[in-house]
Structures are given as C-alpha cells and as structure tokens.
C-alpha cells in the first residue's frame, strides 16, 4: 500500500484565547493518501499522528476527528494509535464511475483549539472487471465489391475499470479476409475497426463468422468476446455520407425531456432501398443511451432524461446512417451541458457548542462548511447571519466558517438565541439556503440575591405562643438553577447582649420568621437583626436586609399600688381633723401600670365607704378628699374601698382599703381599729413585750421633758400665760409635716399648732393650713426665729 504525505511540518501552538483560536483554525494540507479499492474494512491508510507531528495523548486531548464530504463515512481515525483506517470496502467504480482519477476529499478537525487540515484520498483501481460487449453478436453486411483496406466499425467493449485496466486491445479470430485495428477516441476509449485484407466473394462464402476479443491491460489481463457474423451482399456502390464529420451542440441542464439537441443529416447516392437511410446511435455508452435518442428517419437527437451539469458535463457519441444495402457512414456528436444555477448552497454543520456559558467573550459557538455543486458564479457563495445578534461569522478555512460571540453574553438578559445562517450564491437567479441553529446560554452565578425590601418591620403581640409565624422575608435571584436557589439565615447581631438565637428563627428555604418563645413588652419592646440570603452557586453570593421586630403591648399587667402598701402588715390609717374644710386632701392613692399606652392609663373610683358622700376620689390622680364639712355626728372611723382600673381591653384593676380616723387634734390618742387590734392580738408575744417596753421608756422620757418645760414656763410668771396659749413665733420645720408629691399628698402642707395650758390632756390643736405659696416665707421666718423658739423651751 502506497502512502503519500508531506514531509514539511508546521509548528502549531495551542492558544487559550478563543479569538486566536478562530484566526489560527486553518491547517496545512495533508496527503495525498492512497488506497487500493476493495481492501478490507479497517485497512491501514496512514498515521496522522506522525503527519501532524502530534503525540497520541495530544490528539485525543484536542478531539481529533475525520469529517468526510457526503453522507457516508469512508474513513475512521483510531485515536489510540493515530492510524487512519478505512471504515468500509471502497468500490472505485461506485464512488467515481468512469472518472480517471478517483479522489475523496476529507478534513481532519482539531476541536481544542480549533484547527482544520485539508486532505484527500485517492482510490486506486484494480482489474476487477472484464470487458463486456453490449451485443453478444454483431451482424455486418459487406458488399462483395468492397475495396481492400475498407474499414468497418464494430461495437466496442465496455470495461468499468479505468486506465491500464480498461480495454487496451482488440483481436479477431484467425481468418484470411479481415484483420482488426484498435483506435483511440478523444475521451481515451478504444474501439475496433474491421479492415478488409482480401476481397470477399458472395458466391464462394456468403457468410463469414468471426470472434472478436477485447483485452484489458490488467495483470493478469481480462477479456470479453462477441460474435461477428459477416453477410456478403450484392454490390451497393455508395455508402451514406454525413454533411460534417463532427457536430457540436450546447444544451442547458435545465432542458426538459424531449428537448431537441441537434439534427444530423447524411446522403446516399444510391437509389431505391440502397439510398434509404436509417439513423442510429453507434456504440453509445450506457449513460448516453439512457440520455439521448435519435429519430431513425429525420436524424433529430432529443433528450430522453434530464441532464445534470454537476454529474456529466459533456457527451460524445457517434451517429450512424445505414442505407438499405447495409452500407453505413458515421459522424460524431459532441454535446456540451451548460451549467444553470439549479443547486442551492448546502450548509454542513461540523461542530456546535450549546449551551455556552455566559460572561465568556469571543467563544467559538459553531463550525460549519458551505458548498454549492454549481460552477462559476453559480458556485460562489456569501454567508451571513441576521443583524442585532452578539455573534460574528469568520471564515476559517476553504469554505469553512466559525461562529463566535462578539461579546460576553448575559443569560439574565437573554437565555436563548435562534440564529439563522443564510448562504446565497452569486448565480442568476440567486439561490439561498437558510440553516437554523439554537444556542442556549448557560447560567453563571453572577447575581446576588436581592431582597424585595431593604428593611422589614414586623409586629408581634406580647405573650405570643412559641413557634408563632411573625412574618416573612423574601429575596429573588436572577440566576437560574442552583444559582437561583436562595437560603435564608440569621446573621449575628452587633449587640452581643441580644440573645437572638433564643428569640427568633428563620426557615432557610422560604424565609418565614418564627418567634421561639413568648415575648414580654415590658422586658423587650423592640429589637433589630440582620437576615442574610445566600444562593447555592459557586462561589456563593449573598445579601442582607434589616428586620425590626416591634413587640405590641397587651393589657397583661394589673395596676400596682405604691401607696398605700398592701403587704399584709398593719393597714394605713389616715388622720383627718374634724375641722377640715371640704376638699381637704385626706390621702393620695399612688399606682403604676407596667403596660404602655392606653393600657397604662389609670382611673380611680370609690367603690364603698362607711359613710357615702363624706369622701370622694379624683378619677385621674387618686387624691382622696373630703366632700363636705365634718360634723360631730360623723363617725370617727371610716373604711374606704378604692378601685384602680386601667384603660386596657379587657380592663384590669386593683383595689385598696383606706382607713380614715377623724380626730380633734394631733394629741388625741390614736385608737386602733378593731381589725388592727385583732391583728395586734395575734402578733408574737415577744414582739408585744418589746413594744410595751419601748412605749414605757418613751412615755417616761416624754413625761420628764414635759415636766421640765412646765416648770420653766411657770417660773417666768407671764400674766398672759394663765389666760391664753403661748404661741411660738416660728413655724414647725417644714420637713416635719411636709409630704412630697411622691408620697400620699401631691402638695406640701404645714400646720400652726399651740400648746394650751390648763388642759388636762395637753394636746396639739390643728389651727389651719398654711398655703403652699407662703411656704418659702415660712421657712425664712423659721430660720430666723428658731433660736428664740428653742430657748423658750429651755433647750
């Protein structure tokens, strides 16, 4: 097996850039290679690895493969060895017919990086066909007066082989009258002529039988035979003669069946039957006999079937005119088929990459070839794609194009492109072919999740049930697939004291937020945290949003009494002088509510009183005041039940019991209420003893002081002392009787008192309250007169 290949190698360098890839895609020509027809499938043709200068690993890595023209794959590439093998038995006659040279064109395509090498395979002919005559018996009528050296054409034999394997010589069986000569036609075919060497005599031998043998040039040669039967006829002196030996005609390939090709004409000087001519095709090939027909009477030559310039470009056939006496003449018809633009361009897709990743500029999308079987301008093509697409067509090799991206594609902008490749030839009229391809853009994680809001405000009532759904956050991702799958999470708060993990949780799939435990408005009114949204791309992208949770207050706290305290100890008793005027402040109920808003708005009311109408309570500040003047008929002890209620829904309340004791003065002994007496009776005996001891010591000390004061006063001997009361010029210090607004009373009150002599009880008398706006003056006078006042008591 003969293998031809080019010695010179071309250094190739693998480039990363797709721009250089498309520009460097033209490779050198390989071969030509050759193979003998009828070799077995898988026969070795050549080693492409050596011809390309590539190692086996590099050929496999670069994705080397064979692209054959046509629909049949005649060759295959074995990447393990780099060998080029036949993929089937090759029949040269089937592939190329009668063409002298049988050349199959193919390309070697390297995909990564792209590189194309043109190559051709020549199929060599073997002598596998014998010559065959179209007629097994030929009949010749030869006039007996035929001159010596006269030639009689015979039908040639057909041999499907070409070159030296075709018919090379003709032989005739040994005889005394004839010899056979072999002649060449313009197309290279050989035909026999029977030449008369010795006159024939019908009376001696009316019929001569000969065997014609056709020999080809194969080794060993093959042969075919036909019988030649010669009938010797009486004299027919004149053979038909054509007006011209060669007729030339042109016919467009678009001509219909029956179209007139040419008209041949011959004449015969004989008369009668010897002068009547019949026209016929002489020694036509099988294809010619199927394509052309001649009218035997008129000599008109017409089409029997359409002609195709791309299949057969010309026909050459002999036309024979035979007279009634058996004499014949011949001429040659040379028919040229004129090309018509009847073939639209063809697009053959060699490689297509889809989908292609976004953000990849200058990427090779497709490799395809364009062909047009027509010739001249009819076979020239122009390739284009529609405008407005981010793609570009680049010629890369002979009739090969690459489709590359102009810029980086954005899948979020457009995920699919329908590209129409339009190929137009330059014929008239112009024919075009459209080839549609769909290119998908695969997603790259280039978009972070985007929350629908930069911040979310959620409201939740306090005392909620655990695992309560309090709201949702939502983020979208413009990417696709796993790059668009969003996972939500809680981010660590900036305030480390906020126990976020114990307050809320988030569903990682849908962004639903849940309260993990019951919230208390009084402990935590609001808190903020960040929520993150992360996609599942590689690398993952994320974003965050602020969530503010506002706890809504519920009326879950009843009012709490600060004064009077209700701690189970002795109840508070308020002393009210009987001389108090209407509106006198008895006490003030002080309460607070831990709730907020209207749930903390408190109102006060008097539910029950020992003597209705004597006391009233102000609804907004809780001050208990006298409603009228007190009289001697009013009971000394009063029990008031007060209610403190908030403004919630439903409202909550608390009650307090206030004991009021009407007294004539501060010196009147305090009489405990029956409830207090009962409580004191139940106290611990040790406590009782201590109280009795303390009271005894205190009483003794007070009595000694009072006795000392009385003696000093009596010594002064003031006349007015017997009839009246000695009133000190200064007031009692304000802090002794002042109660601030945080206590029972909302304002400070001072009282003037005097010590009355001659009274058995030596009690304090309430005179009248001094208005608060005079308090500062009272303090100034008190500061100035305190020494005299103390001196008057003997301190």
VENHU-V576756 format. One record per backbone hydrogen bond with DSSP energy under -1.0 kcal/mol. CO is the residue of the C=O (numbers start at 1). NH is the residue of the N-H. If there is no record, write none. Layout:
CO_NH, CO_NH
//
This chain:
17_21, 18_22, 19_23, 20_24, 25_116, 33_122, 35_124, 36_39, 40_43, 43_86, 46_84, 47_51, 48_52, 49_54, 55_59, 56_60, 57_61, 58_62, 59_64, 62_111, 62_112, 65_109, 67_107, 74_87, 76_85, 78_82, 82_48, 82_49, 83_78, 84_45, 84_46, 85_76, 86_42, 90_38, 91_95, 92_96, 93_97, 96_99, 102_123, 104_121, 105_69, 106_119, 107_67, 108_117, 109_65, 110_115, 115_110, 116_27, 117_108, 118_30, 119_106, 120_33, 121_104, 122_35, 124_37, 126_128, 132_158, 136_227, 138_229, 140_231, 142_233, 143_146, 147_150, 150_196, 152_194, 158_132, 162_165, 163_166, 164_217, 166_217, 169_215, 171_213, 177_197, 177_198, 179_195, 181_193, 183_191, 185_188, 189_185, 191_183, 192_154, 193_181, 194_152, 195_179, 196_149, 201_205, 206_232, 208_230, 210_228, 211_173, 212_226, 213_171, 214_224, 215_168, 215_169, 222_216, 224_214, 226_212, 227_138, 228_210, 229_140, 230_208, 231_142, 233_144, 241_267, 245_332, 247_334, 249_336, 251_338, 252_255, 256_259, 259_303, 262_301, 265_243, 267_241, 271_274, 273_324, 278_322, 280_320, 285_289, 286_290, 287_291, 288_292, 291_304, 293_302, 295_299, 296_279, 299_264, 300_295, 301_261, 301_262, 302_293, 303_258, 308_311, 308_312, 313_337, 315_335, 317_333, 318_282, 319_331, 320_280, 321_329, 322_278, 323_326, 327_323, 329_321, 331_319, 332_247, 333_317, 334_249, 335_315, 336_251, 338_253, 340_342, 346_371, 348_369, 351_367, 356_442, 363_405, 365_353, 366_403, 367_350, 367_351, 368_401, 369_348, 371_346, 375_378, 376_379, 377_426, 380_426, 382_424, 384_422, 389_391, 390_406, 392_404, 394_402, 397_400, 399_370, 400_396, 400_397, 401_368, 402_394, 403_365, 403_366, 404_392, 409_359, 410_414, 415_441, 417_439, 419_437, 421_435, 422_384, 423_433, 424_382, 431_425, 433_423, 435_421, 437_419, 439_417, 440_356, 442_358, 444_446, 450_476, 454_546, 456_548, 458_550, 460_552, 468_515, 471_513, 474_452, 476_450, 480_483, 481_484, 482_536, 487_534, 489_532, 495_498, 498_500, 499_502, 500_503, 500_504, 503_516, 505_514, 507_511, 508_488, 511_473, 512_507, 513_470, 513_471, 514_505, 515_467, 519_463, 520_524, 525_551, 527_549, 529_547, 530_491, 531_545, 532_489, 533_543, 534_487, 541_535, 543_533, 545_531, 546_456, 547_529, 548_458, 549_527, 550_460, 552_462, 554_556, 560_592, 563_590, 572_659, 574_661, 576_663, 577_580, 581_584, 584_626, 587_624, 590_562, 590_563, 592_560, 596_599, 597_600, 603_645, 605_643, 608_641, 611_614, 614_627, 616_625, 618_622, 619_604, 622_589, 623_618, 624_586, 624_587, 625_616, 626_583, 636_662, 638_660, 640_658, 641_607, 641_608, 642_656, 643_605, 644_654, 645_603, 652_646, 654_644, 656_642, 658_640, 659_574, 660_638, 661_576, 663_578, 673_677, 674_678, 675_679, 676_680, 677_681, 678_682, 680_683, 684_688, 685_689, 686_690, 687_691, 688_692, 689_693, 690_694, 691_695, 692_696, 693_697, 694_698, 695_699, 696_700, 697_701, 698_702, 699_703, 700_704, 701_705, 702_706, 703_707, 704_708, 705_709, 706_710, 707_711, 708_712, 709_713, 710_714, 711_715, 719_722, 720_724, 733_736, 734_738, 740_743, 750_770, 752_767, 768_752, 771_774, 772_775, 774_778, 775_779, 776_780, 777_781, 778_782, 779_783, 780_784, 781_785, 785_789, 786_790, 787_791, 788_792, 790_795, 791_794
//
